């Protein structure tokens, strides 16, 4: 598996992501490829943990 990914400028992407809306979260995952879920297992687990943490902040439907 590749350990270097130069397809994206992560600083530029993070900066631009903040302009997507009023409630935006940015998580930097060290060692991740640009398709994070194709990264090595420990990196994917870090990403899934960040996603779970983010999902817990969402309001429940009908609440």
Biopython code that builds the backbone (N, CA, C, O; Angstrom):
import numpy as np
from Bio.PDB.StructureBuilder import StructureBuilder

atoms = [
    (1, "UNK", "N", (0.851, -1.181, 0.000)),
    (1, "UNK", "CA", (0.000, 0.000, 0.000)),
    (1, "UNK", "C", (0.889, 1.233, 0.000)),
    (1, "UNK", "O", (1.954, 1.245, 0.617)),
    (2, "UNK", "N", (0.453, 2.242, -0.679)),
    (2, "UNK", "CA", (1.200, 3.492, -0.775)),
    (2, "UNK", "C", (1.153, 4.249, 0.540)),
    (2, "UNK", "O", (0.133, 4.248, 1.229)),
    (3, "UNK", "N", (2.265, 4.898, 0.891)),
    (3, "UNK", "CA", (2.321, 5.709, 2.104)),
    (3, "UNK", "C", (2.455, 7.186, 1.792)),
    (3, "UNK", "O", (2.516, 8.011, 2.704)),
    (4, "UNK", "N", (2.502, 7.528, 0.516)),
    (4, "UNK", "CA", (2.627, 8.922, 0.098)),
    (4, "UNK", "C", (1.495, 9.212, -0.885)),
    (4, "UNK", "O", (1.196, 8.411, -1.770)),
    (5, "UNK", "N", (0.883, 10.363, -0.709)),
    (5, "UNK", "CA", (-0.221, 10.737, -1.581)),
    (5, "UNK", "C", (-0.102, 12.228, -1.859)),
    (5, "UNK", "O", (-0.291, 13.049, -0.962)),
    (6, "UNK", "N", (0.205, 12.574, -3.086)),
    (6, "UNK", "CA", (0.392, 13.982, -3.435)),
    (6, "UNK", "C", (-0.713, 14.473, -4.367)),
    (6, "UNK", "O", (-0.544, 15.478, -5.059)),
    (7, "UNK", "N", (-1.833, 13.771, -4.385)),
    (7, "UNK", "CA", (-2.910, 14.141, -5.297)),
    (7, "UNK", "C", (-3.605, 15.428, -4.876)),
    (7, "UNK", "O", (-4.133, 16.146, -5.725)),
    (8, "UNK", "N", (-3.616, 15.732, -3.587)),
    (8, "UNK", "CA", (-4.348, 16.885, -3.073)),
    (8, "UNK", "C", (-3.483, 17.720, -2.139)),
    (8, "UNK", "O", (-2.599, 17.201, -1.456)),
    (9, "UNK", "N", (-3.745, 18.992, -2.121)),
    (9, "UNK", "CA", (-3.121, 19.882, -1.146)),
    (9, "UNK", "C", (-4.066, 19.930, 0.049)),
    (9, "UNK", "O", (-5.087, 20.616, 0.002)),
    (10, "UNK", "N", (-3.739, 19.212, 1.116)),
    (10, "UNK", "CA", (-4.667, 19.070, 2.235)),
    (10, "UNK", "C", (-4.966, 20.400, 2.924)),
    (10, "UNK", "O", (-6.072, 20.600, 3.426)),
    (11, "UNK", "N", (-3.998, 21.305, 2.953)),
    (11, "UNK", "CA", (-4.252, 22.611, 3.565)),
    (11, "UNK", "C", (-5.286, 23.392, 2.757)),
    (11, "UNK", "O", (-6.176, 24.021, 3.328)),
    (12, "UNK", "N", (-5.171, 23.353, 1.442)),
    (12, "UNK", "CA", (-6.130, 24.053, 0.586)),
    (12, "UNK", "C", (-7.523, 23.421, 0.691)),
    (12, "UNK", "O", (-8.526, 24.133, 0.739)),
    (13, "UNK", "N", (-7.580, 22.100, 0.728)),
    (13, "UNK", "CA", (-8.869, 21.412, 0.841)),
    (13, "UNK", "C", (-9.527, 21.742, 2.172)),
    (13, "UNK", "O", (-10.725, 22.022, 2.214)),
    (14, "UNK", "N", (-8.762, 21.713, 3.260)),
    (14, "UNK", "CA", (-9.316, 22.030, 4.583)),
    (14, "UNK", "C", (-9.836, 23.461, 4.612)),
    (14, "UNK", "O", (-10.914, 23.723, 5.145)),
    (15, "UNK", "N", (-9.083, 24.373, 4.048)),
    (15, "UNK", "CA", (-9.494, 25.774, 4.021)),
    (15, "UNK", "C", (-10.786, 25.948, 3.217)),
    (15, "UNK", "O", (-11.716, 26.619, 3.665)),
    (16, "UNK", "N", (-10.838, 25.343, 2.035)),
    (16, "UNK", "CA", (-12.026, 25.462, 1.186)),
    (16, "UNK", "C", (-13.235, 24.767, 1.796)),
    (16, "UNK", "O", (-14.366, 25.215, 1.612)),
    (17, "UNK", "N", (-13.006, 23.678, 2.519)),
    (17, "UNK", "CA", (-14.117, 22.945, 3.139)),
    (17, "UNK", "C", (-14.913, 23.839, 4.070)),
    (17, "UNK", "O", (-16.128, 23.684, 4.195)),
    (18, "UNK", "N", (-14.245, 24.764, 4.720)),
    (18, "UNK", "CA", (-14.923, 25.645, 5.666)),
    (18, "UNK", "C", (-15.931, 26.560, 4.995)),
    (18, "UNK", "O", (-16.787, 27.133, 5.668)),
    (19, "UNK", "N", (-15.843, 26.707, 3.676)),
    (19, "UNK", "CA", (-16.796, 27.564, 2.960)),
    (19, "UNK", "C", (-17.998, 26.772, 2.434)),
    (19, "UNK", "O", (-18.838, 27.330, 1.727)),
    (20, "UNK", "N", (-18.087, 25.499, 2.764)),
    (20, "UNK", "CA", (-19.185, 24.671, 2.259)),
    (20, "UNK", "C", (-20.517, 24.956, 2.937)),
    (20, "UNK", "O", (-21.573, 24.696, 2.360)),
    (21, "UNK", "N", (-20.480, 25.481, 4.138)),
    (21, "UNK", "CA", (-21.731, 25.738, 4.849)),
    (21, "UNK", "C", (-21.462, 26.323, 6.221)),
    (21, "UNK", "O", (-20.326, 26.645, 6.570)),
    (22, "UNK", "N", (-22.542, 26.456, 6.998)),
    (22, "UNK", "CA", (-22.430, 27.060, 8.324)),
    (22, "UNK", "C", (-21.965, 26.082, 9.394)),
    (22, "UNK", "O", (-21.454, 26.504, 10.432)),
    (23, "UNK", "N", (-22.131, 24.791, 9.162)),
    (23, "UNK", "CA", (-21.780, 23.784, 10.167)),
    (23, "UNK", "C", (-20.883, 22.743, 9.513)),
    (23, "UNK", "O", (-21.364, 21.726, 9.015)),
    (24, "UNK", "N", (-19.590, 22.997, 9.514)),
    (24, "UNK", "CA", (-18.622, 22.151, 8.815)),
    (24, "UNK", "C", (-17.606, 21.615, 9.814)),
    (24, "UNK", "O", (-17.133, 22.344, 10.686)),
    (25, "UNK", "N", (-17.276, 20.339, 9.679)),
    (25, "UNK", "CA", (-16.239, 19.725, 10.504)),
    (25, "UNK", "C", (-15.080, 19.313, 9.609)),
    (25, "UNK", "O", (-15.290, 18.802, 8.510)),
    (26, "UNK", "N", (-13.873, 19.534, 10.074)),
    (26, "UNK", "CA", (-12.679, 19.113, 9.346)),
    (26, "UNK", "C", (-11.869, 18.221, 10.274)),
    (26, "UNK", "O", (-11.561, 18.605, 11.402)),
    (27, "UNK", "N", (-11.531, 17.050, 9.806)),
    (27, "UNK", "CA", (-10.689, 16.128, 10.576)),
    (27, "UNK", "C", (-9.464, 15.804, 9.737)),
    (27, "UNK", "O", (-9.585, 15.344, 8.602)),
    (28, "UNK", "N", (-8.307, 16.040, 10.288)),
    (28, "UNK", "CA", (-7.062, 15.678, 9.602)),
    (28, "UNK", "C", (-6.640, 14.305, 10.108)),
    (28, "UNK", "O", (-6.425, 14.113, 11.305)),
    (29, "UNK", "N", (-6.525, 13.366, 9.201)),
    (29, "UNK", "CA", (-6.182, 11.987, 9.532)),
    (29, "UNK", "C", (-4.758, 11.733, 9.063)),
    (29, "UNK", "O", (-4.512, 11.563, 7.869)),
    (30, "UNK", "N", (-3.830, 11.709, 9.994)),
    (30, "UNK", "CA", (-2.411, 11.518, 9.658)),
    (30, "UNK", "C", (-2.208, 10.174, 8.969)),
    (30, "UNK", "O", (-2.668, 9.139, 9.452)),
    (31, "UNK", "N", (-1.520, 10.204, 7.850)),
    (31, "UNK", "CA", (-1.199, 8.989, 7.108)),
    (31, "UNK", "C", (-2.262, 8.553, 6.119)),
    (31, "UNK", "O", (-2.114, 7.521, 5.464)),
    (32, "UNK", "N", (-3.349, 9.336, 6.002)),
    (32, "UNK", "CA", (-4.438, 8.950, 5.106)),
    (32, "UNK", "C", (-4.110, 9.276, 3.652)),
    (32, "UNK", "O", (-3.436, 10.260, 3.350)),
    (33, "UNK", "N", (-4.602, 8.426, 2.772)),
    (33, "UNK", "CA", (-4.557, 8.700, 1.341)),
    (33, "UNK", "C", (-5.726, 9.617, 0.999)),
    (33, "UNK", "O", (-6.601, 9.837, 1.837)),
    (34, "UNK", "N", (-5.755, 10.158, -0.231)),
    (34, "UNK", "CA", (-6.855, 11.061, -0.573)),
    (34, "UNK", "C", (-8.192, 10.341, -0.543)),
    (34, "UNK", "O", (-9.210, 10.980, -0.276)),
    (35, "UNK", "N", (-8.238, 9.051, -0.803)),
    (35, "UNK", "CA", (-9.429, 8.243, -0.537)),
    (35, "UNK", "C", (-9.155, 7.549, 0.790)),
    (35, "UNK", "O", (-8.566, 6.469, 0.833)),
    (36, "UNK", "N", (-9.586, 8.181, 1.856)),
    (36, "UNK", "CA", (-9.203, 7.763, 3.210)),
    (36, "UNK", "C", (-9.503, 6.294, 3.456)),
    (36, "UNK", "O", (-8.729, 5.614, 4.129)),
    (37, "UNK", "N", (-10.608, 5.793, 2.926)),
    (37, "UNK", "CA", (-10.987, 4.410, 3.207)),
    (37, "UNK", "C", (-10.154, 3.394, 2.439)),
    (37, "UNK", "O", (-10.337, 2.190, 2.615)),
    (38, "UNK", "N", (-9.239, 3.859, 1.589)),
    (38, "UNK", "CA", (-8.273, 2.962, 0.955)),
    (38, "UNK", "C", (-6.931, 2.999, 1.670)),
    (38, "UNK", "O", (-5.978, 2.351, 1.237)),
    (39, "UNK", "N", (-6.850, 3.746, 2.754)),
    (39, "UNK", "CA", (-5.624, 3.829, 3.542)),
    (39, "UNK", "C", (-5.437, 2.540, 4.332)),
    (39, "UNK", "O", (-6.310, 1.672, 4.347)),
    (40, "UNK", "N", (-4.293, 2.430, 4.983)),
    (40, "UNK", "CA", (-4.009, 1.224, 5.766)),
    (40, "UNK", "C", (-4.996, 1.113, 6.936)),
    (40, "UNK", "O", (-5.584, 2.114, 7.345)),
    (41, "UNK", "N", (-5.177, -0.096, 7.475)),
    (41, "UNK", "CA", (-6.213, -0.338, 8.483)),
    (41, "UNK", "C", (-6.191, 0.604, 9.693)),
    (41, "UNK", "O", (-7.254, 1.056, 10.122)),
    (42, "UNK", "N", (-5.036, 0.910, 10.249)),
    (42, "UNK", "CA", (-5.022, 1.781, 11.437)),
    (42, "UNK", "C", (-5.496, 3.190, 11.094)),
    (42, "UNK", "O", (-6.108, 3.861, 11.925)),
    (43, "UNK", "N", (-5.214, 3.636, 9.875)),
    (43, "UNK", "CA", (-5.673, 4.957, 9.433)),
    (43, "UNK", "C", (-7.185, 4.928, 9.218)),
    (43, "UNK", "O", (-7.886, 5.864, 9.600)),
    (44, "UNK", "N", (-7.687, 3.853, 8.606)),
    (44, "UNK", "CA", (-9.146, 3.720, 8.421)),
    (44, "UNK", "C", (-9.859, 3.720, 9.763)),
    (44, "UNK", "O", (-10.904, 4.355, 9.903)),
    (45, "UNK", "N", (-9.319, 3.025, 10.746)),
    (45, "UNK", "CA", (-9.957, 2.985, 12.067)),
    (45, "UNK", "C", (-9.992, 4.380, 12.684)),
    (45, "UNK", "O", (-10.984, 4.750, 13.312)),
    (46, "UNK", "N", (-8.934, 5.151, 12.514)),
    (46, "UNK", "CA", (-8.932, 6.534, 12.996)),
    (46, "UNK", "C", (-10.027, 7.330, 12.305)),
    (46, "UNK", "O", (-10.721, 8.121, 12.944)),
    (47, "UNK", "N", (-10.185, 7.124, 11.006)),
    (47, "UNK", "CA", (-11.231, 7.827, 10.256)),
    (47, "UNK", "C", (-12.615, 7.401, 10.725)),
    (47, "UNK", "O", (-13.488, 8.249, 10.912)),
    (48, "UNK", "N", (-12.830, 6.109, 10.919)),
    (48, "UNK", "CA", (-14.132, 5.643, 11.389)),
    (48, "UNK", "C", (-14.441, 6.191, 12.789)),
    (48, "UNK", "O", (-15.590, 6.515, 13.090)),
    (49, "UNK", "N", (-13.439, 6.290, 13.619)),
    (49, "UNK", "CA", (-13.633, 6.878, 14.950)),
    (49, "UNK", "C", (-14.065, 8.336, 14.827)),
    (49, "UNK", "O", (-14.975, 8.774, 15.530)),
    (50, "UNK", "N", (-13.422, 9.083, 13.945)),
    (50, "UNK", "CA", (-13.792, 10.485, 13.729)),
    (50, "UNK", "C", (-15.214, 10.594, 13.177)),
    (50, "UNK", "O", (-15.962, 11.491, 13.565)),
    (51, "UNK", "N", (-15.589, 9.688, 12.279)),
    (51, "UNK", "CA", (-16.942, 9.703, 11.721)),
    (51, "UNK", "C", (-17.970, 9.395, 12.808)),
    (51, "UNK", "O", (-19.004, 10.057, 12.885)),
    (52, "UNK", "N", (-17.694, 8.395, 13.650)),
    (52, "UNK", "CA", (-18.615, 8.072, 14.745)),
    (52, "UNK", "C", (-18.762, 9.249, 15.698)),
    (52, "UNK", "O", (-19.874, 9.568, 16.119)),
    (53, "UNK", "N", (-17.662, 9.894, 16.039)),
    (53, "UNK", "CA", (-17.694, 11.058, 16.934)),
    (53, "UNK", "C", (-18.540, 12.173, 16.311)),
    (53, "UNK", "O", (-19.351, 12.799, 16.994)),
    (54, "UNK", "N", (-18.346, 12.415, 15.013)),
    (54, "UNK", "CA", (-19.126, 13.434, 14.303)),
    (54, "UNK", "C", (-20.604, 13.055, 14.278)),
    (54, "UNK", "O", (-21.461, 13.901, 14.534)),
    (55, "UNK", "N", (-20.913, 11.792, 13.971)),
    (55, "UNK", "CA", (-22.307, 11.349, 13.853)),
    (55, "UNK", "C", (-23.067, 11.508, 15.170)),
    (55, "UNK", "O", (-24.270, 11.766, 15.163)),
    (56, "UNK", "N", (-22.384, 11.358, 16.280)),
    (56, "UNK", "CA", (-23.040, 11.524, 17.581)),
    (56, "UNK", "C", (-23.473, 12.958, 17.833)),
    (56, "UNK", "O", (-24.279, 13.201, 18.732)),
    (57, "UNK", "N", (-22.965, 13.911, 17.069)),
    (57, "UNK", "CA", (-23.348, 15.311, 17.258)),
    (57, "UNK", "C", (-24.592, 15.680, 16.459)),
    (57, "UNK", "O", (-25.145, 16.765, 16.644)),
    (58, "UNK", "N", (-25.040, 14.794, 15.576)),
    (58, "UNK", "CA", (-26.183, 15.112, 14.721)),
    (58, "UNK", "C", (-27.490, 14.952, 15.493)),
    (58, "UNK", "O", (-27.621, 14.047, 16.316)),
    (59, "UNK", "N", (-28.444, 15.822, 15.230)),
    (59, "UNK", "CA", (-29.745, 15.671, 15.897)),
    (59, "UNK", "C", (-30.470, 14.434, 15.388)),
    (59, "UNK", "O", (-30.347, 14.067, 14.219)),
    (60, "UNK", "N", (-31.214, 13.805, 16.260)),
    (60, "UNK", "CA", (-31.998, 12.653, 15.867)),
    (60, "UNK", "C", (-33.223, 13.112, 15.072)),
    (60, "UNK", "O", (-33.805, 14.149, 15.389)),
    (61, "UNK", "N", (-33.621, 12.357, 14.047)),
    (61, "UNK", "CA", (-34.817, 12.739, 13.275)),
    (61, "UNK", "C", (-36.038, 12.825, 14.194)),
    (61, "UNK", "O", (-36.267, 11.944, 15.023)),
    (62, "UNK", "N", (-36.795, 13.867, 14.038)),
    (62, "UNK", "CA", (-38.006, 14.047, 14.822)),
    (62, "UNK", "C", (-37.773, 14.557, 16.233)),
    (62, "UNK", "O", (-38.723, 14.737, 16.994)),
    (63, "UNK", "N", (-36.524, 14.790, 16.585)),
    (63, "UNK", "CA", (-36.237, 15.247, 17.960)),
    (63, "UNK", "C", (-36.339, 16.760, 18.067)),
    (63, "UNK", "O", (-36.131, 17.319, 19.144)),
]
sb = StructureBuilder()
sb.init_structure("model")
sb.init_model(0)
sb.init_chain("A")
sb.init_seg("    ")
for serial, (resi, resn, name, xyz) in enumerate(atoms, 1):
    if name == "N":
        sb.init_residue(resn, " ", resi, " ")
    sb.init_atom(name, np.array(xyz, "f"), 0.0, 1.0, " ", f" {name:<3s}", serial, name[0])
structure = sb.get_structure()
